[in-house]
Amino acid sequence: MTATGPMRATGDTMQLRVPEIVSGSGSSFKAGMRLLPAPRRRAILAIYAFCRLVDDMVDGPAPLAEKRAYLDAWATELARVRAGCPDTPVGREIARASRAYGLPHEEFELVLDGMRMDLDGVIAPDEARLDAYIRRVAGAVGILSMHVFGAWRGEASRRFALSLAEALQLTNILRDVEEDADLGRLYLPAGLLAETGIPAHPAAVPGAPGLPQARRRLAARARAAFADAAREIGAHSRLRIAPALLMMGPYERLLREIEANPSRPPRPRPRWRKLLDGLACLAGGGAAR
């Protein structure tokens, strides 16, 4: 469910090197990562490359059996990373980053669990399943990133990472409702669909009369998650979490556009406007208006 660009993974992409994988990464991501010292930037790019490979495979056209085998191969490689004998370029970079920054290995495994949830089908999940999905596909990456940034401060950092991950992922869901429906996916929770009169089937969602109300109500949850994350910023050095803030700004602006007009997906914003939104968040003023 993460937006990782046009590349689509195949079975042989496990042998790709990190620069080949991240070449198409988004502007907000690139801007944030440029703030990191070279060793930390190398580590965060390894995490990104892993996430991009597995996400692109799951979203790609390969047969279901091939997708499951690919995730199983990555589970084996993560076990090798943990044992100190990785077999792939990305695995070796993850091992290097793990040694340098004490990365919790179980978070990588949670990412794979989230990808398997997508393969099993996430259609009108109940609240517990949606929470579990967000924790895996977004929260795990947030926690890994906080370690790489050198910003980890225990529970305050966990709260910041998980709240921001929830806000970003819910905003993605709100933006991509129609696109996900075309893929046979429906991340809007079942209770919300029932309350707004939308059938719990992907094909029924685009154009449904209750969709603006459903978007508005889920946007309120995303807004609360942004607020929760913002309350934890003061427990950290802004310089250390600058990459996260540079991503937080454009997403908060995107959510504001959805709140203003929940009847349709927001229009794409130019890269320079996204950068301004990120810089405004970094400076402490929220997204640029």
Secondary structure, 3 states (H helix, E strand, C coil): CCCCCCCCCCHHHHHCCHHHHHCCCCHHHHHHHCCCCHHHHHHHHHHHHHHHHHHHHHHCCCCHHHHHHHHHHHHHHHHHHHHCCCCCHHHHHHHHHHHHHCCCHHHHHHHHHHHHHHHHCCECCCHHHHHHHHHHHHHHHHHHHHHHHCCCCCHHHHHHHHHHHHHHHHHHHHHCHHHHHHCCCECCCHHHHHHCCCCCCHHHCCCCCCHHHHHHHHHHHHHHHHHHHHHHHCCCCCCCCHHHHHHHHHHHHHHHHHHHCCCCCCCCCCHHHHHHHHHHHHHCCCCCC
